[in-house]
Amino acid sequence: MKCLFFFFFFLITVLSTSLHVPVATGAASIAKTIVVNPSGTGDFRSIQEAINSVPDFNNQWIKIHLASGVYREKVVISAYKSYILLEGEGAQKTSIEWGDYASDSGGHDTTSSGTFTSYASNIVVAGITFKNKYDGYSHMKQAVAAMISGDKASLYSCSFIGYQDTLADLFGRHYFKGCYIQGVTFPTSIRMAQ
């Protein structure tokens, strides 16, 4: 019996030290990097074009790096475009700006007024300002800067500047760290008077 025990002990010791067992490090690797620069020196001039280039049902991390500057466009990440890392060069240097609002002439409602909308799961966003430029002076309406609706979205060092409903954090698990949110809320009496 003792011989059998020592044999198994010896076998386990030899196998565990001679075989290379992969260990998970917790870090994901980037399969591809796409550069967006409005000057034309990147892969794309528009953020939406870069996002559209990511294959539907993607399962590898793709980094979309935004050169510093102001991007005047509405950006939507569909539910089929997962595993995107959208990275700016800092919220003070990289911003996405648009001006839709609820009940505008384009027929937008609260959820479709967003400057940035993400329906996808597994999204990481860092170092970007999302700004809805609607000022609210002519009509008190919702003007979303960003709407996040997919599961497992993480946003780091971002700014969200809008009017009412600045950040629509709808469905799923979302993590915000070091972010700034600027907007307004109205007392019920003002809302009812509209």
Disulfide bonds with the S-S distance in Angstrom:
none
